[in-house]
Amino acid sequence: MDFNTPLFLFLFLPVTLLVYLVAAPRGRIIVAGVASLLFYAWGQPVYLPLLLGLLLLTYFLAEKGNPRKLWAGVLLNVGALVFFKAAVTYWFDIPYPLGLSYVTFTALAYLVDVYRGRVEAERDLLTFAAYLLFFPRLLAGPITRYGTQRDALAQPRVPLEHFTTGIRRFILGLAKKALLADTLARIVTPAFSLATPQFTPRVAWIVLLAYALQLYFDFSGYTDMALGLGGMMGYALPENFNAPYLARSIGDFWRRWHITLSNWFRDYVFYPLERRRLKILGQPLNILLVFLLTGLWHGLTLPFVIWGLIHGLALIFENTRPGRWLKTAPPPLQHLYALTIILLGWVFFRSPDVPFALAFLQRLAGWTGGLTPLPFGETNPLPLIEPTVWLALAVGVVFAFPVGGRVTGWVADRWRGNPWGAVMVQGVYDGVLFLLLITSIAAMVSGQFAPGIYGGF
């Protein structure tokens, strides 16, 4: 089951919320846990035993200061993650277990925090199940820490303001996914499904821009829906994005993109490595290792490894003297540098293999050699791009940078001191959200189902 399906929107979500809101605090924990298991079983029942096994093993192995149990828990969670990534990529024609990467990383953070004494181990299995398998963040995060969710788990409360804000956030995320990301996918998917990039340099640049926006709105849209669902149920999930394409460096990018993943690698991999830093090439080596693991977290393939190393090498460069000089350069130059590295990385991130990525880069550089016209049936809809895709590109650029958010914020600030004006602005905003909801549902019903990109990682 996915958030962007009629089954979820018109059956699972309203029933779950109704039962959850009328339940007592203890009952809400039970409802959250049962709903999460039902949510997963509805989508991938074959992997439900795997999920329950990881839940029970993590629950029983969490113990303060016990290295044997810590390492057993770490090895079991990492082993499950690596096994299924390798099995899906190289061995078997099976689907990847939904949410496995997020469940295992959440479990690893919990085990380490309990071992270090940062949090007390949760002794109530139902509460722990509601935490580890919480369905709003099960598919694509964000990755949460037990310490930040403990109070909400102990006494789930849903203030009306949080509930209504959650609804607005969910609708916004649904619109990002259904109206922008899925529309842009109409040219991205066929372009990267070709055996080689048989399109002109102009089309290559359009496809790359479309993919950069598709990935952002798909992933941030799912995060918005997760945060909205969390708000409706009384849980404040952490933000995962902060206008990443405004970054002035790769370090800045990772403070804005998939924030909970970068924080996870910083706290549980980079900092421990730094405490044992080698005297020669210590920090650069640690940075490369972190980004190598970041690439492998997305998939056990060479393109993901190269993508991770591109970011790692860029971050190492930024810590050198020329890199530090770049921080004093004019902001447009800093943005140009960051976007160049980011877009270069996205080519490898999306390409099916390295030869395709290298050929795609040649197209971006203007090379037209070996360009053989293919039948339109093989390249459809390229090179003819329909108006809705152009509209999604234009709107995506506006809201990714994010001009649209600043305009709406400016309007809201102007009317903040006027009670009637504030009501009017909120009414207009909610009216726009209602139209977005209707349009998003229409797009979902009329189009093919498109799962979230990061649900496959």
C-alpha positions in Angstrom: 0.0 0.0 0.0 1.2 3.5 -0.8 0.0 7.0 0.3 -0.9 7.9 -3.2 -3.6 5.3 -3.8 -7.4 5.5 -3.5 -7.3 2.5 -1.1 -5.2 4.4 1.4 -6.9 7.7 1.0 -10.5 6.6 1.1 -10.4 3.5 3.3 -7.3 2.9 5.3 -6.5 6.4 6.4 -10.0 7.6 7.5 -10.8 4.3 9.3 -7.4 4.4 11.1 -7.7 8.0 12.1 -11.3 7.6 13.3 -10.4 4.6 15.5 -7.2 6.3 16.7 -8.7 9.6 17.7 -11.6 8.0 19.7 -9.3 5.6 21.5 -7.7 6.2 24.9 -4.0 7.0 25.1 -3.0 3.3 25.6 -5.5 2.3 22.9 -3.8 4.7 20.5 -0.5 2.9 20.9 -2.3 -0.3 20.0 -4.1 1.2 17.1 -0.8 2.7 15.7 1.0 -0.7 16.0 -1.8 -2.7 14.5 -2.4 -0.2 11.7 1.3 -0.2 10.9 1.3 -4.0 10.6 -1.9 -4.0 8.5 -0.4 -1.3 6.3 2.6 -3.4 5.6 0.7 -6.7 5.3 -1.6 -5.1 2.7 1.3 -4.1 0.5 3.8 -7.0 1.0 2.4 -9.8 3.2 5.3 -12.1 2.2 7.8 -9.9 4.1 5.7 -9.4 7.2 7.6 -12.2 9.1 10.9 -10.5 8.2 9.6 -7.3 9.6 8.3 -8.9 12.8 11.6 -10.8 13.2 13.6 -7.6 13.1 11.2 -6.0 15.5 11.5 -8.8 18.1 15.3 -9.2 17.7 15.9 -5.5 18.1 13.5 -5.4 21.1 15.2 -8.2 23.0 18.8 -7.3 22.1 18.6 -3.7 23.2 20.5 -3.6 26.5 22.7 -0.8 28.0 26.4 -1.6 28.0 26.1 -5.1 26.6 28.5 -5.3 23.6 27.5 -8.9 22.6 23.9 -8.0 22.3 24.7 -4.7 20.5 26.9 -6.4 17.9 24.3 -9.2 17.5 21.6 -6.7 16.8 23.8 -4.7 14.5 24.9 -7.7 12.5 21.4 -9.1 12.1 19.9 -5.8 10.9 22.8 -5.0 8.6 22.9 -8.6 7.4 19.2 -8.5 6.5 19.7 -5.2 4.6 22.7 -6.3 2.7 21.3 -9.7 1.9 18.1 -8.3 0.3 19.8 -5.6 -1.6 22.2 -8.1 -3.1 19.4 -10.7 -3.7 17.2 -8.2 -5.5 20.1 -6.7 -7.5 22.0 -9.9 -8.5 20.4 -13.2 -7.5 16.7 -13.4 -7.5 13.8 -11.8 -9.4 12.0 -10.7 -6.2 10.7 -7.3 -5.0 12.7 -5.4 -2.4 11.1 -5.4 1.0 9.3 -2.1 1.4 10.8 0.2 4.1 13.6 -2.3 5.0 16.4 0.4 4.8 14.5 2.7 7.1 13.5 0.1 9.5 17.0 -1.3 9.9 18.6 2.2 10.2 16.0 3.2 12.8 16.7 -0.1 14.7 20.5 0.5 14.5 20.2 4.0 15.9 18.0 2.6 18.8 20.4 -0.2 19.6 23.4 2.1 19.7 21.6 4.8 21.8 20.4 2.2 24.3 23.9 0.6 24.5 25.5 4.1 25.1 22.9 4.9 27.8 21.4 7.8 25.8 17.9 6.4 26.2 16.4 3.7 28.3 15.3 0.6 26.4 11.6 0.4 25.8 10.1 -2.4 27.8 6.6 -2.3 26.3 6.6 -4.4 23.1 3.5 -2.7 21.7 5.0 0.8 22.2 8.2 -0.3 20.6 6.3 -1.8 17.6 4.4 1.5 17.2 7.7 3.3 17.2 9.8 1.1 14.9 7.1 0.2 12.4 5.1 3.5 12.4 3.4 3.4 9.0 3.7 7.1 8.1 7.5 6.9 7.9 7.8 3.2 7.0 8.1 3.6 3.3 10.5 6.5 2.9 11.4 7.9 6.2 12.3 10.2 7.8 14.6 8.2 10.0 13.7 9.0 13.6 15.5 8.6 17.0 13.7 7.0 19.9 14.7 9.8 22.2 12.7 12.4 20.1 9.6 10.2 20.0 9.5 8.8 23.5 7.2 11.5 25.0 4.7 11.2 22.2 4.7 7.4 22.5 4.1 7.6 26.3 1.1 10.0 26.0 -0.2 10.4 22.4 -2.0 13.7 22.2 -3.5 15.3 19.0 -4.2 19.0 19.4 -6.6 20.4 16.9 -4.0 22.8 15.5 -1.6 19.9 14.8 -4.3 17.8 13.2 -5.3 20.6 10.8 -1.7 21.5 10.0 -1.1 17.8 9.3 -3.9 17.6 6.8 -2.5 20.7 5.0 1.0 19.2 4.9 -0.3 15.8 3.6 -2.3 17.5 0.8 0.8 19.5 -0.2 2.9 16.4 -0.3 0.3 14.5 -2.3 0.2 17.3 -4.9 4.0 17.3 -5.1 4.0 13.6 -5.9 0.9 13.3 -8.1 1.1 16.6 -10.0 4.8 17.4 -10.3 6.9 14.2 -9.8 4.6 11.8 -11.7 4.2 14.3 -14.6 7.9 14.8 -14.9 8.4 11.0 -14.9 6.7 10.9 -18.3 9.9 12.0 -20.0 12.4 10.8 -17.4 11.4 7.1 -17.4 11.4 6.6 -21.2 14.7 8.5 -21.5 16.6 6.3 -19.0 14.8 3.1 -20.2 16.6 3.3 -23.6 19.6 1.1 -24.2 21.7 4.2 -24.9 20.9 7.9 -24.6 19.6 8.3 -28.2 18.5 11.9 -27.9 20.0 15.3 -28.6 22.0 17.4 -26.1 19.1 19.7 -25.7 16.8 16.9 -24.8 19.4 15.5 -22.5 19.5 18.7 -20.5 15.7 18.8 -20.3 15.6 15.2 -19.1 18.3 15.9 -16.4 16.5 18.9 -15.1 13.2 17.0 -15.1 14.9 14.2 -13.2 16.4 16.5 -10.6 13.0 18.0 -10.0 11.2 14.7 -10.1 13.4 13.1 -7.5 13.1 16.1 -5.2 9.3 16.4 -5.4 8.8 12.7 -5.2 10.9 12.3 -2.1 10.0 15.5 -0.4 6.3 14.9 -1.3 6.4 11.6 0.5 8.2 13.2 3.4 5.5 15.9 3.6 2.8 13.2 3.6 4.6 11.4 6.3 5.0 14.5 8.5 1.3 15.3 7.8 0.2 11.9 8.9 2.4 12.1 12.0 0.9 15.5 12.9 -2.6 14.0 12.5 -1.7 11.3 15.0 0.3 13.5 17.5 3.8 12.7 16.4 6.3 15.4 15.4 8.5 13.7 12.8 11.7 15.5 11.8 12.1 17.6 8.7 14.0 15.9 5.9 14.4 18.7 3.4 15.3 22.4 3.4 15.4 23.8 -0.2 18.4 21.6 -1.2 18.9 23.2 -4.6 19.7 26.5 -2.9 22.9 24.9 -1.5 26.2 26.7 -2.0 28.4 23.7 -1.5 28.0 19.9 -1.2 28.4 20.1 2.5 25.5 22.6 2.5 23.5 20.3 0.2 23.7 17.4 2.7 22.5 19.7 5.4 19.4 20.3 3.3 18.8 17.0 1.4 17.7 13.8 3.2 18.7 15.4 6.4 17.9 12.5 8.7 20.0 10.1 6.6 23.0 12.5 6.6 22.6 13.1 10.3 22.5 9.3 10.9 25.8 8.7 9.0 27.4 11.7 10.8 26.4 10.5 14.3 26.8 6.7 13.9 29.6 6.4 11.3 31.6 9.6 10.8 32.0 10.7 14.4 33.1 7.2 15.6 35.6 7.0 12.7 36.9 10.5 13.6 37.6 9.5 17.2 40.0 6.9 15.7 41.2 9.0 12.8 44.4 7.9 11.1 47.3 10.4 11.2 47.7 10.3 7.4 44.6 11.0 5.2 42.4 10.4 8.2 39.5 12.7 7.7 39.4 12.5 3.9 39.4 8.7 4.2 36.6 8.8 6.7 34.6 11.1 4.4 35.0 8.8 1.5 34.0 5.8 3.6 30.9 7.6 4.7 29.8 8.5 1.2 30.7 5.1 -0.1 28.3 3.6 2.5 25.7 6.3 1.5 25.9 5.2 -2.1 25.7 1.5 -1.1 22.7 2.3 1.1 20.8 3.3 -2.0 21.9 0.2 -3.9 24.7 -2.3 -4.4 25.6 -1.1 -7.9 28.6 0.7 -9.4 26.5 3.8 -10.4 25.4 4.4 -6.8 29.0 3.9 -5.6 30.3 6.5 -8.1 27.5 8.9 -7.1 28.5 8.6 -3.4 32.2 9.0 -4.2 31.5 12.1 -6.3 29.9 13.7 -3.3 32.6 12.5 -1.0 35.4 13.9 -3.2 33.6 17.2 -3.5 33.3 17.4 0.3 37.0 16.7 0.6 37.8 19.4 -1.9 35.7 21.9 0.1 38.0 21.3 3.0 41.2 22.2 1.0 42.5 25.7 0.5 40.8 26.2 -3.0 37.6 24.8 -1.5 37.8 27.2 1.4 38.4 30.1 -1.1 35.2 29.0 -2.9 33.2 29.8 0.3 34.3 33.5 -0.1 33.3 33.6 -3.8 30.2 35.4 -5.0 27.0 33.4 -4.2 26.1 32.8 -7.8 29.4 31.1 -8.4 28.9 28.9 -5.3 25.5 27.9 -6.4 26.8 27.1 -9.9 29.5 24.9 -8.4 27.1 23.0 -6.1 24.5 22.5 -8.8 27.1 21.2 -11.2 28.2 18.5 -8.8 24.7 17.7 -7.8 23.5 17.3 -11.4 26.6 15.3 -12.3 25.8 13.0 -9.5 22.2 12.6 -10.5 23.3 11.3 -13.9 25.0 8.3 -12.2 22.3 8.0 -9.6 19.6 7.4 -12.3 21.5 5.6 -15.0 21.1 1.8 -15.3 24.8 1.4 -15.7 28.1 3.3 -16.0 28.3 3.2 -19.8 24.9 4.8 -20.1 25.9 7.5 -17.6 29.1 8.3 -19.5 27.2 8.5 -22.8 24.6 10.7 -21.1 27.4 13.1 -20.0 28.7 13.2 -23.5 25.3 14.3 -24.7 25.2 17.0 -22.0 28.6 18.2 -23.3 27.1 18.6 -26.8 28.3 15.4 -28.5 26.0 14.2 -31.2 28.1 11.4 -32.7 26.4 8.0 -32.9 23.0 9.6 -32.7 20.7 7.2 -34.6 17.0 8.2 -34.9 14.9 5.5 -33.4 11.2 4.7 -34.1 8.9 7.0 -32.2 7.4 4.0 -30.5 10.7 3.3 -28.8 11.4 6.9 -27.7 7.8 8.0 -26.9 7.2 10.7 -25.7 10.7 12.0 -26.6 11.5 14.3 -28.3 7.9 15.6 -28.4 7.3 16.9 -24.9 3.6 17.6 -24.0 2.5 20.9 -22.5 1.8 19.4 -19.1 5.4 18.4 -18.7 6.6 21.9 -19.6 4.1 23.3 -17.0 5.4 20.9 -14.4 9.0 21.9 -15.2 8.2 25.6 -14.8 6.2 25.1 -11.6 8.9 22.8 -10.3 11.7 25.3 -10.8 9.6 28.0 -9.0 8.9 25.9 -6.0 12.2 24.1 -5.8 14.3 27.2 -5.3 11.8 28.2 -3.6 10.2 31.4 -5.0 6.7 30.2 -4.5 7.2 29.6 -0.8 8.7 33.0 -0.3 5.8 34.7 -2.1 3.1 32.9 0.0 5.1 33.7 3.2 5.3 37.4 2.2 1.5 37.5 1.7 0.9 35.8 5.0 3.2 38.2 6.8 1.5 41.2 5.4 -1.9 40.1 6.7 -0.6 38.7 10.0 -1.6 41.7 12.1 -5.1 41.9 10.7 -7.4 39.2 12.1 -9.8 39.3 9.2 -7.0 39.4 6.7 -5.4 36.4 8.3 -8.6 34.5 8.1 -9.0 35.5 4.5 -5.5 34.4 3.6 -5.9 31.1 5.4 -9.2 30.6 3.6 -7.7 31.2 0.2 -4.7 28.9 1.1 -7.1 26.1 2.2 -9.2 26.6 -1.0 -6.1 26.2 -3.1 -5.2 23.1 -1.1 -8.6 21.7 -1.7 -8.3 22.2 -5.5 -4.9 20.6 -5.3 -6.4 17.6 -3.5 -9.1 17.1 -6.1 -6.7 17.5 -9.0 -4.2 15.1 -7.4 -6.9 12.5 -6.9 -8.0 12.9 -10.5 -4.5 12.5 -11.7 -4.0 9.4 -9.6 -7.2 7.8 -10.8 -6.7 8.6 -14.4 -3.0 7.7 -14.5 -0.9 4.6 -13.8 0.2 3.9 -10.2 3.7 5.3 -9.5 5.3 4.2 -6.3 7.7 6.5 -4.5 11.2 6.4 -5.8 12.8 6.2 -2.3 10.5 3.3 -1.3 12.8 1.1 -3.5 15.9 2.0 -1.5 
